[in-house]
């Protein structure tokens, strides 16, 4: 690990990370992506966790507003969800979702990552940051 501050998941039965951003501090009329920056060290029971990125409304557990992210798993054919990528600085990152900051007055951006299966203890996750980055959506066409 480097010398920057990180949060370590030592041993828990319920994983939940909630973050709220004030979008007024972001550039207006800009598309953004939210990335979880993390490392794994002997992880347990973190293969498949849920994530939700909502903009201007409350986080819900509804199936329509959530999806799976795979922190400890390589991409497997047939699996639906988001998978991590290795960064040049040896950390991993996973795209948690995208949003459009129109005029900066649509409310807060809310991000939630959770794994609520209490049958298995979870450990081995180091979280460095959740980064918001402008993205160019014009190449999606």
N, C-alpha and C positions, 0 to 999 in steps of 0.2 A: 504494500500500500504506500501511497505517497503521503506527504506531510499535511495535506489539506484535511479539513474536518469531514468525517463521514459518520453515518449512523450504522451500527452493526446490529443485525438481528441475531441474538445469541441463542435463545430457546423460547419459543412461544407456541401457543396452541392456536392463536387467532392472529393473522397478519392483517393490518389495516394501515394504509398510508393515505392521509387526506391532505390536500393542498388547495389553497385558495389564492388566486392572483387578482390584483386590482388592474383591470385592463386599461384603465386611464393612463397608465404608465407606458403602454405599448404604442407603437406606431399605428395610426388610424388607417383604415382601408387597406389592411395587410392580412394576408394568410399566414398563419403560424402553425407549427407542429410542436407538440409537447413530447419530450424525450426523458425517459428514466435512465440515468447513468448509474451503473452498478458493477459490482464484482461478486463472484461466488467463490466461497472457500468451503469445500466439503458440504455442499447444500443438501438439505433433506426436505422432501415434500414441498418443493417449490416449482415442480414441473409446470403446472398449469394454474394460473391465478386469474382472477377477473380484474378488469379495468374499466373505468368509465371516465370520459372527458365530456363535461357539459359546459355550456356557455350561456350565462344569463338565466339559468333556472336551477333548481335543486337537483342534487345527485339522487338517482333512484336505483332501485334494484330491478327495474323492469328489464325484460329480455331485450327490448328495442334499444336501450341506451347503454348496453354493456357488451363486452366481447372478451375473449380470452387472450392473455399474453403468456408466452412460454419462456420463463426465465432460465430454466435448466433443461433445455431440450433443443436439439438440432431440428431443422425443418424436416418434417416427415410428410411424404405424399399423402394427401387425403385429410390432413389435419387443418382445420380452419382456425385462424387466430393470427397473432403477431409474434414474430420471432426476433431475437436479439442479433445485433451485428457487433463485431469487435471493432473498437476504435484504434487509432494510431497510438494513443497514450496508454494502452493495455487495459482500459476499462471497456465494459460492454455498454451498449445502449439499445433501447427499444422504443420505437415510435408508439406513443400511447394514443395518438389521435391528432386531428387537425381541426382548426377553427378559423373563422374570419372575424377580425376585429374591425367592424364597420366604423362607427364614430367614437368608439371608446366609452359609450354610455349604456351598453347593453347589460350591465351587471358584472358580477365577478365570474372569472373562469374557475371552475371547480374540477379537480382531478381526484379520483379515488382508485386505489389499488387494494384489492382485498383477497384473502383466501380464508374462508370461514369454516373449513372442515376441521372440527375440533378432535377428530379421531387420531390425528397424526401431528406430532410436534414438528415445528418448522425451525430451521436454523441455517446459518451459512451465507446470509445475504448482507452485503455492504452497500449502502446507498450513498452516493456522492452528491447527487443533485437531481432535480427535475428542471430541465432546460427548455426554454421557449425560444424557438428560432423561426425567423421569417422563411417561408417556402414559396417557390415559384410554381404555381398551379397551371401555368400556361402550357407546360409540356405534357399534361395529362391527356390532351386531345388526341 
